[in-house]
Amino acid sequence: MRVRVRFSKLGKVRFTSHRDVARIWERVFRKAALPVAYSEGFSPRPKLAFGLALPTGAESLGEYLDIELAVEQPVSELAARLTDAMPAGFTVLVVEPVDRSAVSIQEDVEACTWEITVRERSAGAVAAAVARVVAADALPLSRERKGELRVDDLRPGIESLTVDSAGANPTMRAVLTTRPRGMRPSELLAVCFPEAAHPGDLAGRVLRTHQWIERDGARRELLPLADAGAPHTRNVVCA
């Protein structure tokens, strides 16, 4: 039996790395007495498949994990059972069975929605930066890959970018693609504020709110929340 889990990661646990989160889940399975299936061989490992890695320091309302279970379990009880076994800051939001032949999460996700609160810049400066980026034909940025620097055009990776100035600090909302190479929020800040010595330091809060897949020509979440008024399918409006 395979199940797919959507969970949130909020607060101080944002400083745990992707590898640390994997270790936390292994402890959760033991604490919750969940019969997870293990691989064979000299060093058996639990059969888990995580979604896209979340940058350390970022929070999320939509992280994903596929778990292979050795024994069938009542899915309706798993969300509360797992949350009770998790450290503060993690909450299991949805659990659903998934076919073993389903495409892996990392291969299926095409884009992510991010909210980035910007420090040390006025609302006007952030709005101007967003307008410039959206209007740009190309956004070259040096990236390191396998120990070598190369210049990539990041403009195709920005599907949508807007700014909300209602709060104490302006917040950028962006839909960033994951292919052919995922675009990080820190890289978005770098093209928005090239004059900054360390653009990543401008981020007050980085929050991933959605991971999107495509079905029948429409975008939808991997596991939508069951809240009333939260539509199963959400359209992504590109700037």
C-alpha positions as CSV (number, residue, x, y, z in Angstrom):
1,M,0.0,0.0,0.0
2,R,1.4,3.4,-0.9
3,V,0.1,6.7,0.5
4,R,0.9,10.3,-0.4
5,V,1.2,12.8,2.5
6,R,0.9,16.6,2.3
7,F,2.4,18.3,5.3
8,S,3.3,21.8,6.4
9,K,6.6,23.0,7.9
10,L,6.3,26.3,9.8
11,G,8.2,28.2,12.4
12,K,11.6,27.3,13.8
13,V,11.7,24.0,12.0
14,R,12.3,25.9,8.8
15,F,16.0,25.7,9.7
16,T,16.0,21.9,9.4
17,S,17.6,20.7,6.2
18,H,16.0,18.4,3.7
19,R,18.1,15.5,5.0
20,D,17.2,16.4,8.6
21,V,13.5,16.2,7.6
22,A,14.0,12.7,6.2
23,R,15.5,11.6,9.5
24,I,12.6,13.2,11.4
25,W,10.1,11.2,9.4
26,E,12.0,8.0,10.2
27,R,11.6,8.7,13.9
28,V,8.0,9.6,13.4
29,F,7.3,6.2,11.8
30,R,8.8,4.4,14.8
31,K,6.9,6.6,17.3
32,A,3.6,6.2,15.5
33,A,4.3,2.4,15.1
34,L,3.6,2.7,11.4
35,P,4.5,-0.4,9.4
36,V,6.6,1.1,6.7
37,A,8.1,-1.2,4.0
38,Y,11.9,-1.5,3.9
39,S,14.2,-2.1,1.0
40,E,16.2,-5.3,0.9
41,G,19.9,-5.7,1.0
42,F,22.8,-5.1,3.5
43,S,21.4,-1.8,4.7
44,P,17.6,-1.7,4.5
45,R,16.0,1.7,4.2
46,P,12.4,2.8,4.5
47,K,10.7,3.1,1.2
48,L,10.1,6.8,1.0
49,A,10.0,9.3,-1.9
50,F,10.1,13.0,-1.1
51,G,9.0,15.8,-3.3
52,L,11.1,18.8,-4.3
53,A,13.6,19.8,-1.6
54,L,12.7,22.9,0.3
55,P,15.5,25.4,0.8
56,T,16.8,25.5,4.4
57,G,15.2,28.5,6.1
58,A,12.0,28.4,4.0
59,E,8.6,27.5,5.3
60,S,5.9,25.6,3.5
61,L,2.2,24.8,3.4
62,G,2.6,22.1,0.8
63,E,5.4,19.6,1.3
64,Y,4.9,16.0,-0.1
65,L,6.1,12.5,0.7
66,D,5.1,9.1,-0.7
67,I,5.3,6.2,1.8
68,E,5.2,2.5,1.0
69,L,3.4,0.6,3.8
70,A,4.0,-3.1,4.5
71,V,0.5,-3.5,5.9
72,E,-2.8,-1.8,4.8
73,Q,-3.8,1.0,7.2
74,P,-7.1,3.0,7.5
75,V,-6.1,6.2,5.6
76,S,-8.7,8.3,7.5
77,E,-6.7,7.9,10.7
78,L,-3.2,8.5,9.4
79,A,-3.1,12.3,9.3
80,A,-3.8,12.7,13.1
81,R,-1.7,9.7,13.9
82,L,1.4,11.1,12.2
83,T,0.9,14.7,13.3
84,D,0.8,13.5,17.0
85,A,4.2,11.9,16.5
86,M,5.8,14.9,14.8
87,P,7.8,17.7,16.4
88,A,6.2,21.1,16.8
89,G,6.1,23.0,13.5
90,F,5.1,20.0,11.3
91,T,1.5,19.2,10.6
92,V,0.1,16.5,8.3
93,L,-2.7,18.1,6.3
94,V,-3.8,15.4,3.9
95,V,-3.2,11.7,3.4
96,E,-4.5,9.8,0.3
97,P,-3.7,6.4,-1.2
98,V,-1.8,6.6,-4.5
99,D,-1.2,3.9,-7.1
100,R,2.2,2.3,-7.1
101,S,2.5,3.1,-10.8
102,A,2.0,6.9,-10.3
103,V,4.6,9.3,-11.5
104,S,7.1,10.4,-8.8
105,I,6.4,13.7,-7.1
106,Q,9.6,15.2,-8.4
107,E,8.8,14.3,-12.0
108,D,5.2,15.4,-11.7
109,V,5.5,18.9,-10.2
110,E,5.9,21.6,-12.9
111,A,5.8,24.8,-10.8
112,C,5.7,26.1,-7.3
113,T,4.0,29.2,-5.8
114,W,6.1,31.2,-3.4
115,E,5.5,34.2,-1.1
116,I,8.7,36.2,-0.3
117,T,8.5,39.0,2.2
118,V,11.2,41.6,1.3
119,R,13.1,43.5,3.9
120,E,15.1,46.8,3.6
121,R,13.2,47.8,0.5
122,S,10.2,50.1,0.2
123,A,7.0,49.0,-1.4
124,G,7.7,51.3,-4.3
125,A,11.2,49.9,-4.9
126,V,9.8,46.3,-4.8
127,A,7.0,47.2,-7.2
128,A,9.5,48.8,-9.6
129,A,11.7,45.7,-9.4
130,V,8.8,43.4,-10.1
131,A,7.6,45.5,-13.1
132,R,11.2,45.5,-14.5
133,V,11.5,41.7,-14.2
134,V,8.1,41.0,-15.7
135,A,8.8,43.3,-18.7
136,A,12.3,41.9,-19.3
137,D,13.0,39.7,-22.3
138,A,15.9,38.0,-20.6
139,L,17.3,37.8,-17.0
140,P,20.8,36.4,-17.1
141,L,22.3,35.1,-13.9
142,S,25.5,33.2,-13.1
143,R,24.8,29.8,-11.6
144,E,27.2,27.1,-10.4
145,R,26.7,23.6,-11.7
146,K,29.0,20.7,-11.0
147,G,31.7,23.1,-9.9
148,E,31.5,25.3,-13.0
149,L,29.9,28.7,-13.4
150,R,27.5,29.3,-16.3
151,V,25.1,32.0,-17.2
152,D,21.4,31.0,-17.5
153,D,18.4,33.0,-18.6
154,L,15.9,32.9,-15.7
155,R,13.1,34.7,-17.4
156,P,11.4,31.6,-18.8
157,G,11.3,30.2,-15.2
158,I,9.0,33.0,-13.9
159,E,5.4,32.3,-14.8
160,S,3.8,34.9,-12.6
161,L,5.2,37.7,-10.4
162,T,3.2,40.2,-8.4
163,V,3.7,42.3,-5.3
164,D,1.4,42.9,-2.3
165,S,2.2,46.1,-0.3
166,A,-0.6,45.7,2.3
167,G,1.6,44.4,5.1
168,A,4.4,46.0,7.1
169,N,6.8,44.7,4.4
170,P,6.0,44.2,0.7
171,T,5.5,40.6,-0.3
172,M,6.3,39.2,-3.7
173,R,4.1,36.3,-5.0
174,A,5.7,34.2,-7.7
175,V,5.0,31.1,-9.6
176,L,8.4,29.6,-10.5
177,T,8.8,26.6,-12.8
178,T,10.8,23.5,-11.9
179,R,12.0,22.5,-15.3
180,P,14.5,22.2,-16.9
181,R,16.1,23.4,-13.7
182,G,14.2,24.7,-10.7
183,M,14.4,28.4,-9.9
184,R,15.1,29.2,-6.2
185,P,13.6,32.2,-4.4
186,S,17.1,33.4,-3.7
187,E,17.7,33.5,-7.5
188,L,14.5,35.5,-8.0
189,L,15.7,38.0,-5.4
190,A,19.1,38.2,-7.3
191,V,17.4,39.2,-10.6
192,C,15.0,41.6,-8.8
193,F,17.7,43.3,-6.8
194,P,21.0,43.0,-8.7
195,E,22.4,46.0,-6.8
196,A,22.3,44.1,-3.5
197,A,25.6,42.6,-2.3
198,H,23.7,39.6,-0.8
199,P,20.2,39.5,-2.4
200,G,19.1,36.5,-0.3
201,D,19.5,38.5,2.9
202,L,16.5,40.7,1.7
203,A,14.1,37.8,2.4
204,G,12.2,38.3,5.6
205,R,10.1,35.2,5.1
206,V,10.0,32.6,2.3
207,L,6.9,30.5,2.1
208,R,6.1,27.8,-0.4
209,T,2.3,27.7,-0.7
210,H,1.6,25.3,-3.6
211,Q,3.2,22.7,-5.8
212,W,1.5,22.3,-9.2
213,I,1.0,19.5,-11.6
214,E,-0.9,19.5,-14.9
215,R,-3.8,17.3,-15.8
216,D,-5.9,17.7,-18.9
217,G,-4.4,21.1,-19.7
218,A,-5.2,22.6,-16.3
219,R,-3.0,23.2,-13.2
220,R,-4.0,21.5,-9.9
221,E,-2.3,20.7,-6.6
222,L,-0.9,17.3,-5.9
223,L,-3.2,17.0,-2.9
224,P,-5.7,19.9,-2.5
225,L,-6.8,20.8,1.0
226,A,-10.3,19.8,1.9
227,D,-11.3,23.2,3.3
228,A,-14.7,24.4,2.1
229,G,-14.0,27.1,-0.4
230,A,-10.6,25.7,-1.4
231,P,-11.2,24.7,-5.0
232,H,-9.8,21.4,-6.2
233,T,-8.4,23.0,-9.3
234,R,-6.7,26.4,-9.3
235,N,-5.8,28.4,-12.4
236,V,-2.4,30.0,-12.6
237,V,-2.5,33.4,-14.1
238,C,0.7,34.3,-15.9
239,A,2.0,37.8,-15.9
